[in-house]
Amino acid sequence: MKMNSLFKNLQVKLMLIFFGFALAPPLAVGLFSINTAEQLILSMARNQIDHIAADKAALLERWISERKSDLDVIAGSSILGSLDSRQIGEFLELVRAKYMVYGEFSVVSRDGGIVYSSSGRTSPAEAEEWFKASLPGKPYMSDITFDPERKESMFRISMPLAGGADGPGGVLSATVGTSTILSAILKISLGQTGECYLVNRNGVFLAHKEPVRILTENIAQSESFKGIFNGPSRRITYIDYRGIEVIGASIKVGGTDWTLVVEQDRDEAFRGADELRRYVFLVIALSICGAFLSAWLLSRYVADPIRKLSGAADQLARGDFDKMDLATSRADEIGLLYSAFGAMTRQLRDRQNRLEEKVSLREAELKETDVKLKRSQEAAVRLQQLASLGQLAAGVAHEIRTPLTSLKMFLESIESEFDISPEYDEDFQVAMTQVMRMESTISRFLDFARPQDPKLAQVDVGKLIEDSLLMVKPRAKQQETAVHSRIGASLPIIMGDRKQLEEVLVNIMVNALEAVGFGGKLTIVAATETLGAEPGEHVRIDIRDTGPGIKRENIPNLFDPFFTTKTTGTGLGLSIVYSIVKRHGGEVMVEANGGEGATFSVLLPVESKRIAE
């Protein structure tokens, strides 16, 4: 009973209410700040670790690819094809002196006999794993082992030698030292506890900042191995092989069964959040003391006049305006409140009605203003991008195109006036390819910055698709991608710029081939279609691929300038596609097929509806 009567006391209620309202905001803000800080730190740490892991894995993958390319070129040379041990020895010693990463070189004939060995080996190699793997014509790469002579980790790469119709003429094998590349990979800037290491599929350390662990310690049974190598469900934080909670990320090194891991101790990453938590708890404790004292003083000072005012409010609710007793001896604000209570009630009622009308009107105006502001901001951003791109394109054309054209003409004159030796012909073709690639990139910038109006003429859509396929089929054949086309019979002739429309189709097809990668299928379907209530026919061209698809959240941004999900590229290809189709009065649509490829649809009117830029 005493407890119930206590909570019915106005002064106690005021104390509790004030106490609660005074503490709720700092408590909520403090807990929210701590949680937000932890989430932000975790996200930043994970992003940093992911970027480091990706960069290091890409560096290692590129280095391994370069080594394979080196040996592939060496294996295909005429010197090794001659199987002359003297010439081979001189040539391979020059290679080893130049690159300084290769250890032992061995050249083995088809029957397993040693043609040349830099280590002086004479025993047949027909039982060696690398020989049996490469003799059928495939490259081979071993796991990392320790070379006691060179006192460093190494692995072996073997390549088939050039041969005739009956297969390779033999096998080239080389050991590759890893000290230079692994020292660059293991060195990271990630606080005091950040580390990077390399393990194989069995969890054995292949590279570590502590050399004693390499090839001697296995983490296959630790939470490190289970926590980060389990695909999409892997955890952000886990207990590593040392028994310490860390934030980590792993990435597979392409072309190998190695995995690169980057980790940082969680305590170090969350040091700032821990300090924030201590400060927040101190502020909350001080707030509790201050709120309790303030609540007690305020409730005592306000409780008595509030009781009288509540009685007057009851009379006001009953409509007894004449019977309200608002007499008080106080001359402060409470006294003024008593005297003005009746008039204020009426004024508040009127003001409330007027305010509600004004608020409704202002909300409508604000919503309209917000929509206009967003549109203006989007237009300003796009104009700024286009203006910047125009300046960039002009600068590129002025500073690069003229010397680039001179370089191309010089290379073409060399090709026409001099006989290029076979050993330099490949380098020459690479140089010409790169010059043409730079010319193409400059042209794409200029086309987007200063688009040309379509030169309208009659275009046969079926012939347009066939010509576009002729340009992309060599690439499709190279990556073994099946290309199918279904062109509707009696497609109408459209009015358009054939060159620009061909650029549209080639752009989309090349993007589809890049998405599909090795294997897969590319399908082109063309037919007529009527769009809703719009009069007249359209020609619809669907380009479908069986790649990984497009994330739905990326679809609205696909045609924005500079937007790209590729690691390389300018992000202008689809923007140019969109611009060309719009200038022809058409539409471009994208459909994500649930992670199983994507479909780009180009709709072009039979009667041209070209619009101005």
VOVOTI-222419 format. One record per residue (C-alpha): y, z, x. Coordinates in Angstrom, 1 decimal, always signed. Each point is the difference from the previous one (the first is absolute). Example, Ala and Ser with C-alpha at 12.3 -4.5 7.8 and 13.67 -1.06 7.14 Angstrom:
VOVOTI-222419
REC,-4.5,+7.8,+12.3
REC,+3.4,-0.7,+1.4
//
This chain:
VOVOTI-222419
REC,+0.0,+0.0,+0.0
REC,+2.4,+0.9,+2.8
REC,-0.7,-3.3,+1.7
REC,+0.6,-2.0,-3.2
REC,+3.3,+1.8,-0.7
REC,+1.1,-0.5,+3.6
REC,-0.4,-3.8,-0.3
REC,+2.0,+0.1,-3.3
REC,+3.0,+1.4,+1.8
REC,+2.7,-2.6,+0.5
REC,+1.0,+1.2,+3.4
REC,-3.6,-0.2,+1.3
REC,-0.3,-3.5,-1.5
REC,+3.2,-1.1,+1.6
REC,-1.1,+1.3,+3.4
REC,-3.4,-1.8,-0.3
REC,+1.6,-3.3,-1.2
REC,+2.7,+0.1,+2.7
REC,-2.5,+1.0,+2.6
REC,-2.3,-2.9,-1.0
REC,+2.7,-2.6,-0.2
REC,+1.6,+1.1,+3.3
REC,-3.4,-0.2,+1.8
REC,-1.6,-3.0,-1.6
REC,+2.3,-2.7,+1.6
REC,-0.2,+1.2,+3.6
REC,-3.7,+0.7,-0.4
REC,-0.7,-3.4,-1.5
REC,+2.2,-1.7,+2.6
REC,-1.6,+1.9,+2.8
REC,-3.5,-0.8,-1.0
REC,+0.9,-3.6,-0.7
REC,+1.7,-0.3,+3.4
REC,-3.0,+1.4,+1.8
REC,-2.4,-2.3,-1.9
REC,+2.3,-3.0,+0.5
REC,+0.4,+0.7,+3.7
REC,-3.7,+0.3,+0.5
REC,-0.7,-3.2,-1.9
REC,+2.8,-1.8,+1.9
REC,-1.2,+1.2,+3.4
REC,-3.6,-0.9,-0.9
REC,+1.0,-3.5,-1.1
REC,+2.2,-0.6,+3.0
REC,-2.6,+1.3,+2.4
REC,-2.7,-2.1,-1.6
REC,+2.2,-3.1,+0.0
REC,+0.8,+0.5,+3.7
REC,-3.6,+0.6,+0.9
REC,-1.1,-3.1,-2.0
REC,+2.6,-2.1,+1.7
REC,-1.0,+1.2,+3.5
REC,-3.7,-0.5,-0.8
REC,+0.6,-3.5,-1.3
REC,+2.2,-0.9,+3.1
REC,-2.5,+1.3,+2.5
REC,-3.0,-1.7,-1.8
REC,+1.9,-3.3,-0.1
REC,+0.8,+0.4,+3.7
REC,-3.6,+0.6,+0.9
REC,-1.3,-2.7,-2.3
REC,+2.5,-2.5,+1.5
REC,-1.0,+1.0,+3.6
REC,-3.7,-0.4,-0.8
REC,+0.7,-3.4,-1.7
REC,+1.8,-1.1,+3.1
REC,-2.9,+0.9,+2.2
REC,-2.4,-1.9,-2.2
REC,+2.3,-3.0,+0.0
REC,+0.2,+0.2,+3.8
REC,-3.8,-0.1,+0.4
REC,-0.4,-2.6,-2.7
REC,+2.4,-2.3,+2.0
REC,-1.8,+0.8,+3.3
REC,-3.4,-0.6,-1.6
REC,+1.1,-3.4,-1.3
REC,+1.3,-1.2,+3.4
REC,-1.6,-2.8,+1.8
REC,-0.4,+2.2,+3.2
REC,-2.4,+2.4,-1.8
REC,-1.7,-3.0,-1.7
REC,-0.9,-1.4,+3.4
REC,-2.0,+3.2,+0.8
REC,+1.1,-0.4,+3.7
REC,-0.1,+3.6,+1.3
REC,+2.6,-0.7,+2.7
REC,+2.6,-1.5,-2.3
REC,-0.7,+2.6,-2.7
REC,+0.4,+2.9,+2.5
REC,+3.4,-1.2,+1.3
REC,+1.2,-0.7,-3.6
REC,-1.1,+3.4,-1.4
REC,+1.4,+1.9,+3.0
REC,+3.4,-1.6,-0.7
REC,-0.3,+1.0,-3.7
REC,-0.8,+3.6,+1.0
REC,+2.9,+0.2,+2.4
REC,+2.4,-1.3,-2.5
REC,-0.9,+2.1,-3.0
REC,-1.1,+3.2,+1.9
REC,-2.0,+1.3,-3.0
REC,-3.4,-1.7,+0.6
REC,-2.7,+1.7,+2.1
REC,-3.3,-1.8,+0.3
REC,-0.3,-3.7,-0.8
REC,-3.5,-1.6,-0.5
REC,-0.9,-3.6,-0.8
REC,-3.6,-0.4,-1.2
REC,-1.8,-3.3,-0.7
REC,-2.0,-0.7,-3.2
REC,-3.3,+1.2,+1.5
REC,+1.6,+3.4,+1.0
REC,+0.5,-0.7,+3.7
REC,+3.1,+1.3,+1.7
REC,+2.3,-2.8,+1.0
REC,+2.7,+2.3,+1.2
REC,+0.6,+3.7,+0.0
REC,+3.1,+1.7,+1.5
REC,-2.2,+3.2,+0.5
REC,-2.7,-1.9,+1.9
REC,-2.6,+0.3,-2.8
REC,-3.0,-2.2,+0.4
REC,-2.5,+1.2,-2.6
REC,-0.3,-2.1,-3.1
REC,+2.1,+0.9,-3.0
REC,-2.3,-1.3,-2.7
REC,-0.8,+3.5,-1.2
REC,+3.7,+1.1,-0.2
REC,+1.4,+0.5,-3.5
REC,+3.2,-1.9,+0.7
REC,-2.0,-3.0,+1.3
REC,-2.2,-0.1,-3.1
REC,+3.0,+0.4,-2.3
REC,+2.1,-2.8,+1.5
REC,-2.7,-2.6,+0.9
REC,-0.2,-1.2,-3.6
REC,+3.8,-0.8,+0.2
REC,+1.6,+3.2,-1.2
REC,+2.5,+2.3,+1.9
REC,-1.2,+3.6,+0.7
REC,+2.0,+3.2,+0.5
REC,-1.7,+3.3,+1.0
REC,+1.0,+3.6,-0.6
REC,+2.2,+1.9,+2.5
REC,-1.9,+1.5,+2.9
REC,+1.1,+1.7,+3.3
REC,+0.0,-2.0,+3.2
REC,-0.7,+2.4,+2.9
REC,+1.2,-2.5,+2.6
REC,+3.4,-0.6,-1.4
REC,+0.1,+3.5,-1.5
REC,+1.3,-1.2,-3.4
REC,-1.3,-0.9,-3.5
REC,-1.0,-3.6,-0.5
REC,-1.8,-2.3,-2.4
REC,-1.7,-3.4,+0.4
REC,+0.8,-3.3,-1.6
REC,-2.2,-3.1,+0.3
REC,+0.6,-3.6,-1.1
REC,-2.2,-3.0,-0.2
REC,+0.7,-2.8,+2.5
REC,+0.8,-3.5,-1.1
REC,-3.2,-2.0,-0.5
REC,-1.5,-3.0,-1.6
REC,-1.8,-0.8,-3.2
REC,-2.8,+2.4,+0.8
REC,+2.4,+3.1,+0.2
REC,+2.1,+1.8,+2.6
REC,-0.6,-0.6,+3.6
REC,-0.1,+3.7,+0.8
REC,+1.9,+3.2,-0.4
REC,+3.2,+1.5,+1.6
REC,+0.1,+3.8,+0.1
REC,+2.8,+2.3,+1.2
REC,+0.8,+3.7,-0.1
REC,+3.5,+1.0,-1.1
REC,+1.7,+3.1,+1.2
REC,+2.0,+2.0,-2.6
REC,+2.1,+2.4,+2.0
REC,+3.3,-1.9,-0.4
REC,-0.3,-0.7,-3.8
REC,-1.4,+3.4,-0.9
REC,+2.7,+1.9,+1.9
REC,+2.6,-1.9,-2.0
REC,-1.9,+0.7,-3.3
REC,-0.6,+3.7,+0.6
REC,+3.6,+0.7,+0.9
REC,+1.9,+0.8,-3.2
REC,+3.2,+1.8,-0.9
REC,-1.1,+2.3,-2.8
REC,+1.2,+3.5,+0.7
REC,-1.8,+2.3,+2.4
REC,-3.4,-0.1,-1.8
REC,-0.2,-3.7,-0.9
REC,-2.9,-1.9,+1.5
REC,-1.8,-3.3,-0.3
REC,-3.6,-0.7,+0.8
REC,-2.7,-2.7,-0.4
REC,-3.5,+0.5,-1.4
REC,-2.9,-2.3,-0.7
REC,-2.1,-0.2,-3.2
REC,-2.1,+2.9,+1.1
REC,+3.0,+2.3,+0.6
REC,-0.2,+0.0,+3.8
REC,+3.3,+0.1,+1.8
REC,+0.8,-3.3,+1.7
REC,+3.5,+1.0,+1.1
REC,+1.8,+3.4,+0.0
REC,+2.8,+1.8,+1.8
REC,-2.6,+2.4,+1.4
REC,-2.3,-2.2,+2.1
REC,-2.8,+2.6,-0.1
REC,-0.6,-0.8,-3.7
REC,-0.5,-3.8,+0.5
REC,-3.5,-1.2,-0.7
REC,-1.3,+3.7,+0.1
REC,+1.2,+1.5,-3.2
REC,-0.9,-1.0,-3.6
REC,+2.0,+0.8,-3.1
REC,-2.3,-1.6,-2.6
REC,-0.8,+3.4,-1.5
REC,+3.6,+1.3,+0.0
REC,+2.4,-0.1,-2.9
REC,+2.2,-2.3,+2.0
REC,-2.7,-2.7,-0.2
REC,-0.8,+0.7,-3.7
REC,+3.6,+0.5,-1.1
REC,+1.6,-3.2,+1.4
REC,-2.7,-2.6,+0.1
REC,-0.9,+0.0,-3.7
REC,+2.1,-2.8,-1.2
REC,+2.6,+0.4,-2.8
REC,-1.1,+3.5,-0.9
REC,+0.8,+1.4,+3.5
REC,+2.2,+3.1,+0.1
REC,+3.5,+0.2,+1.5
REC,-0.7,+3.4,+1.6
REC,-3.3,+1.3,+1.3
REC,-1.6,+2.1,+2.8
REC,-0.3,-2.0,+3.2
REC,-2.7,+0.3,+2.7
REC,+1.8,+2.9,+1.6
REC,-0.1,+2.0,-3.3
REC,+3.8,-0.4,-0.6
REC,+1.6,-1.4,-3.2
REC,+1.7,-3.3,+0.7
REC,+1.6,-2.9,-1.7
REC,-1.8,-3.1,+1.0
REC,-0.6,-3.7,-0.6
REC,-2.5,-2.5,+1.3
REC,-0.2,-3.8,+0.2
REC,-2.9,-2.3,+0.9
REC,+0.6,-2.2,+3.1
REC,-0.6,-3.6,-1.1
REC,-2.9,-1.8,+1.6
REC,-1.6,+3.3,+1.1
REC,-1.8,+3.0,-1.5
REC,+2.6,+2.3,+1.6
REC,+2.3,+2.2,-2.0
REC,+3.4,+1.2,+1.3
REC,+1.1,+3.4,-1.2
REC,+3.6,+1.6,+0.1
REC,+0.4,+3.7,-0.8
REC,+2.6,+2.7,+0.1
REC,-0.4,+3.8,-0.6
REC,+1.1,+0.9,-3.5
REC,+1.7,+3.2,+1.2
REC,+2.3,-2.0,+2.2
REC,+0.8,-2.5,-2.7
REC,+0.8,+2.7,-2.6
REC,+2.0,+2.3,+2.4
REC,+3.2,-1.0,-1.8
REC,-1.5,+0.7,-3.5
REC,-1.1,+3.5,+1.2
REC,+3.5,+0.9,+1.1
REC,+1.4,-1.3,-3.3
REC,-2.5,+2.2,-1.9
REC,+1.1,+3.1,+1.8
REC,+3.7,-0.7,-0.7
REC,-0.7,-0.7,-3.7
REC,-2.0,+3.3,-0.4
REC,+2.9,+1.9,+1.6
REC,+2.5,-1.6,-2.4
REC,-2.2,+0.8,-2.9
REC,-0.3,+3.7,+1.0
REC,+3.7,+0.3,+0.3
REC,+0.5,-1.7,-3.3
REC,-2.4,+2.5,-1.7
REC,+2.1,+3.0,+1.2
REC,+3.3,-1.6,-0.9
REC,-1.3,-1.2,-3.4
REC,-1.3,+3.5,-0.9
REC,+3.2,+1.8,+0.7
REC,+2.2,-2.7,-1.7
REC,-2.3,+0.0,-3.1
REC,+0.3,+3.8,-0.4
REC,+3.8,+0.0,+0.3
REC,+0.5,-3.0,-2.3
REC,-2.4,+1.2,-2.7
REC,+1.6,+3.4,-0.2
REC,+3.5,-1.4,-0.2
REC,-0.9,-2.6,-2.6
REC,-2.6,+1.6,-2.2
REC,+2.2,+2.2,-2.2
REC,+2.5,-2.6,-1.1
REC,-2.8,-2.5,-0.4
REC,-1.6,+2.3,-2.6
REC,+3.2,+0.0,-2.0
REC,+0.4,-3.7,+0.3
REC,-3.5,-0.6,-1.2
REC,+0.8,+1.9,-3.1
REC,+3.0,-2.2,-0.6
REC,-2.1,-3.0,+0.6
REC,-2.5,+1.2,-2.7
REC,+2.9,+0.3,-2.5
REC,+1.2,-3.5,+1.1
REC,-3.5,-1.3,-0.7
REC,+0.2,+1.4,-3.5
REC,+3.5,-1.4,-0.6
REC,+1.7,+3.4,-0.1
REC,+3.0,-1.0,+2.0
REC,+2.2,+2.7,-1.6
REC,-2.4,+2.9,+0.7
REC,-0.3,-0.7,+3.7
REC,+1.1,+3.0,+2.0
REC,+1.1,-1.3,+3.4
REC,+2.2,+2.9,+1.0
REC,-0.2,+1.1,+3.6
REC,+2.0,+2.1,+2.4
REC,-0.7,-2.3,+3.0
REC,+2.8,-2.2,+1.2
REC,-2.1,-2.2,+2.3
REC,-1.8,-3.3,-0.8
REC,-2.4,+1.7,-2.3
REC,+2.8,+1.3,-2.1
REC,+1.5,-3.5,-0.2
REC,-3.4,-1.3,-0.9
REC,-0.2,+2.4,-2.9
REC,+3.4,-1.0,-1.4
REC,-0.6,-3.8,+0.4
REC,-3.6,+0.0,-1.2
REC,+0.7,-1.2,-3.5
REC,+2.4,-2.8,+1.0
REC,-2.2,-1.1,+2.9
REC,-3.0,-0.4,-2.3
REC,+1.8,-2.5,-2.2
REC,+1.5,-1.8,+3.0
REC,-3.4,-0.2,+1.7
REC,-1.6,-1.5,-3.0
REC,+2.7,-2.8,-0.1
REC,-0.1,-0.6,+3.7
REC,-3.8,-0.2,+0.0
REC,+0.1,-2.8,-2.5
REC,+2.6,-1.9,+2.0
REC,-1.8,+0.6,+3.3
REC,-3.3,-1.3,-1.4
REC,+1.7,-3.2,-1.1
REC,+1.8,-0.4,+3.4
REC,-3.2,+0.7,+1.9
REC,-1.9,-2.6,-1.9
REC,+2.7,-2.5,+0.6
REC,+0.2,+0.8,+3.7
REC,-3.8,-0.2,+0.5
REC,+0.0,-3.4,-1.5
REC,+2.9,-1.1,+2.3
REC,-1.7,+1.6,+3.0
REC,-3.3,-1.8,-0.7
REC,+1.8,-3.4,-0.3
REC,+2.1,+0.7,+3.2
REC,-3.2,+1.0,+1.9
REC,-1.7,-3.2,-0.9
REC,+3.0,-2.1,+1.1
REC,+0.3,+2.0,+3.2
REC,-3.7,-0.5,+0.9
REC,+0.4,-3.8,-0.7
REC,+3.1,-0.1,+2.2
REC,-1.7,+1.9,+2.8
REC,-3.0,-2.3,-0.1
REC,+2.2,-3.0,+0.1
REC,+2.2,+1.4,+2.8
REC,-3.1,+0.8,+2.1
REC,-1.4,-3.5,-0.5
REC,+3.3,-1.6,+0.8
REC,+0.3,+2.1,+3.1
REC,-3.5,-1.0,+1.1
REC,+0.7,-3.7,-0.6
REC,+3.4,+0.3,+1.8
REC,-1.7,+1.8,+3.0
REC,-2.8,-2.6,+0.0
REC,+2.5,-2.8,+0.0
REC,+1.8,+1.4,+3.0
REC,-3.3,+0.6,+1.7
REC,-1.2,-3.6,-0.7
REC,+3.3,-1.4,+1.3
REC,-0.3,+2.0,+3.2
REC,-3.6,-0.9,+0.5
REC,+0.7,-3.7,-0.6
REC,+2.9,+0.1,+2.5
REC,-1.5,+2.2,+2.7
REC,-3.7,-1.0,-0.1
REC,-0.5,-3.4,-1.7
REC,+1.9,-2.1,+2.6
REC,-1.7,+1.4,+3.1
REC,-3.3,+0.1,-1.9
REC,+0.3,-3.7,-0.8
REC,+0.8,-0.8,+3.6
REC,-3.1,+2.0,+1.1
REC,-2.2,-1.9,-2.4
REC,+1.4,-3.4,+1.2
REC,-0.6,+1.1,+3.6
REC,-3.6,+0.9,-0.8
REC,-0.6,-3.2,-1.9
REC,+1.4,-2.0,+2.9
REC,-2.3,+1.8,+2.4
REC,-2.9,-0.8,-2.2
REC,+0.9,-3.7,-0.2
REC,+1.0,-0.5,+3.7
REC,-2.5,+2.1,+1.9
REC,-3.7,+0.5,-0.2
REC,-0.7,+3.7,-0.7
REC,-3.0,+1.4,+1.7
REC,-2.8,+1.3,-2.3
REC,+0.5,+3.6,+1.3
REC,+3.7,+0.0,-1.2
REC,-0.5,-2.1,-3.1
REC,-0.8,+3.0,-2.2
REC,+3.0,+1.9,+1.3
REC,+2.2,-3.0,-0.7
REC,-1.3,-0.3,-3.6
REC,+0.6,+3.8,-0.5
REC,+3.6,-0.5,+1.1
REC,+0.5,-2.9,-2.3
REC,-1.5,+1.9,-2.9
REC,+2.2,+3.0,+0.5
REC,+3.1,-2.2,+0.2
REC,-0.9,-1.7,-3.3
REC,-0.7,+3.4,-1.5
REC,+3.5,+1.2,+1.0
REC,+1.5,-3.2,-1.5
REC,-1.9,+0.7,-3.2
REC,+1.3,+3.6,-0.2
REC,+3.6,-1.2,+0.6
REC,-0.3,-2.6,-2.7
REC,-1.4,+2.6,-2.5
REC,+3.0,+2.2,+0.6
REC,+2.4,-2.9,-0.5
REC,-1.8,-1.3,-3.1
REC,+0.3,+3.5,-1.6
REC,+3.6,+0.6,+1.1
REC,+1.3,-3.5,-1.1
REC,-2.5,-1.4,-2.5
REC,+0.2,-3.7,-0.7
REC,+0.3,-1.4,-3.5
REC,-3.2,-1.7,-1.2
REC,+0.0,-3.8,+0.4
REC,-1.6,-0.8,-3.4
REC,-2.6,-2.8,-0.2
REC,-3.2,-0.6,-1.9
REC,-2.9,+2.2,+1.4
REC,-3.7,-0.4,-0.6
REC,-1.2,+3.6,-0.2
REC,-3.6,-0.9,+0.8
REC,+1.0,-2.0,+3.1
REC,+2.4,+2.9,+1.0
REC,-2.9,+2.5,-0.1
REC,-2.3,-2.2,+2.0
REC,+2.6,-0.6,+2.7
REC,+0.6,+3.7,+0.2
REC,-3.7,+0.8,+0.3
REC,-0.2,-2.5,+2.9
REC,+2.5,+2.2,+1.9
REC,-1.9,+3.3,-0.5
REC,-3.7,-1.2,+0.1
REC,-0.2,+0.1,+3.8
REC,+0.9,+3.6,+0.0
REC,-2.4,+0.7,-2.9
REC,-2.8,-1.7,+1.9
REC,+0.8,+2.0,+3.1
REC,-0.4,+3.3,-1.8
REC,-2.9,-1.3,-2.2
REC,+1.9,+0.4,-3.3
REC,-1.4,-2.1,-2.9
REC,+2.8,-2.0,-1.7
REC,-0.5,-1.3,-3.6
REC,+2.4,-1.9,-2.2
REC,+0.0,-0.9,-3.7
REC,+2.8,-2.4,-0.8
REC,+0.3,-0.8,-3.7
REC,-0.4,-3.5,-1.2
REC,+3.2,-2.0,-0.9
REC,+2.5,+2.5,+1.4
REC,+3.5,-1.1,-0.9
REC,+2.5,-1.2,+2.6
REC,+2.7,+2.6,+0.7
REC,+3.5,-0.4,+1.4
REC,+0.4,+1.9,+3.3
REC,+0.5,+0.0,+3.7
REC,-3.4,-0.8,+1.4
REC,+0.7,+1.5,+3.5
REC,+1.3,+3.3,-1.5
REC,-2.9,+0.3,-2.5
REC,-2.5,-0.8,+2.8
REC,+1.5,+2.9,+2.0
REC,-0.5,+2.3,-3.0
REC,-3.7,-0.8,-0.3
REC,-0.7,+0.1,+3.8
REC,+1.9,+3.4,+0.2
REC,-2.1,+1.6,-2.7
REC,-3.3,-1.5,+1.3
REC,+0.6,+1.2,+3.5
REC,+0.8,+3.5,-1.3
REC,-3.3,-0.2,-2.0
REC,-2.0,-1.0,+3.1
REC,+1.6,+2.8,+2.0
REC,-1.0,+2.5,-2.7
REC,-3.6,-1.4,-0.3
REC,-0.6,+0.1,+3.8
REC,-3.5,-1.1,+1.2
REC,-2.2,-1.3,-2.9
REC,+1.0,+0.3,-3.6
REC,+1.2,-2.7,-2.4
REC,+3.3,-1.7,-0.9
REC,+0.3,-1.7,-3.5
REC,+2.8,-2.3,-1.2
REC,+0.2,-0.8,-3.7
REC,+2.6,-2.3,-1.6
REC,+0.5,-0.7,-3.7
REC,+2.7,-0.4,-2.6
REC,+1.3,+3.0,-2.0
REC,+2.6,+0.7,-2.7
REC,+2.0,+3.2,+0.6
REC,+0.4,+1.9,-3.3
REC,+2.6,-1.4,-2.4
REC,+1.7,-2.1,+2.8
REC,-0.2,-3.8,-0.9
REC,-1.6,-2.3,+2.5
REC,-3.0,+0.2,+2.3
REC,-0.3,+1.7,+3.4
REC,-2.4,-0.7,+2.9
REC,-1.7,+3.2,+1.1
REC,-1.5,+0.3,+3.5
REC,-2.2,+3.1,+0.6
REC,-0.9,+1.0,+3.6
REC,-2.7,+2.7,+0.0
REC,-1.5,+1.8,+3.0
REC,-2.8,+2.5,+0.5
REC,+2.0,+2.2,+2.5
REC,+0.6,+3.7,-0.4
REC,+2.7,-0.5,-2.7
REC,+3.5,+1.2,-0.3
REC,+1.1,+3.6,-0.9
REC,+1.6,+0.0,-3.4
REC,+3.0,+2.0,+1.3
REC,+0.7,-2.8,+2.5
REC,+0.0,-2.9,-2.6
REC,+3.7,+0.6,-1.1
REC,+1.2,-0.3,+3.6
REC,-2.2,-3.0,+1.1
REC,+2.9,-2.6,-0.3
REC,+2.7,+2.2,+1.5
REC,+1.4,-1.1,+3.3
REC,-1.5,+1.8,+3.1
REC,-2.7,+1.7,-2.1
REC,-3.4,-0.3,+1.7
REC,-3.2,+2.0,+0.2
REC,-1.1,-1.9,+3.2
REC,+0.4,+1.5,+3.5
REC,+1.6,-3.3,+1.0
REC,+2.2,-2.4,-2.0
REC,+3.6,-0.2,-1.3
REC,-0.6,+0.6,-3.6
REC,+1.7,-3.2,-1.0
REC,-3.0,-2.3,-1.0
REC,-0.3,+1.2,-3.6
REC,+3.8,+0.3,-0.3
REC,+0.3,-3.7,+0.9
REC,-2.8,-0.8,-2.5
REC,+1.8,+1.8,-2.8
REC,+3.3,-1.6,+0.8
REC,-1.4,-3.6,+0.1
REC,-2.0,+0.5,-3.3
REC,+3.1,+1.5,-1.7
REC,+2.1,-3.0,+1.1
REC,-2.5,-2.2,-1.7
REC,+0.3,+2.0,-3.2
REC,-3.5,+1.5,+0.3
REC,-1.6,+3.4,+0.3
REC,-2.2,+1.8,+2.6
REC,-2.4,+2.7,-1.3
REC,-2.4,+2.3,+1.9
REC,-3.1,+1.7,-1.4
REC,-1.9,+2.7,+1.9
REC,-3.7,-0.3,-0.8
REC,-0.9,+3.7,+0.3
REC,-0.6,+0.0,+3.8
REC,-2.0,-3.2,-0.1
REC,+2.5,-2.6,+1.1
REC,+3.3,-1.2,-1.5
REC,+1.2,-3.0,-2.0
REC,+3.4,-1.7,+0.6
REC,+1.0,-2.3,-2.9
REC,+2.8,-2.6,+0.3
REC,+1.3,-1.5,-3.3
REC,+2.1,-3.1,+0.3
REC,+1.6,-1.8,-3.0
REC,-0.9,-3.6,-0.7
REC,+3.7,-0.6,-0.8
REC,+2.1,+1.4,+2.8
REC,+2.1,+3.1,-0.8
REC,+1.6,+0.4,+3.4
REC,+2.6,+2.8,+0.2
REC,+2.8,+0.8,+2.5
REC,-0.5,+2.5,+2.7
//
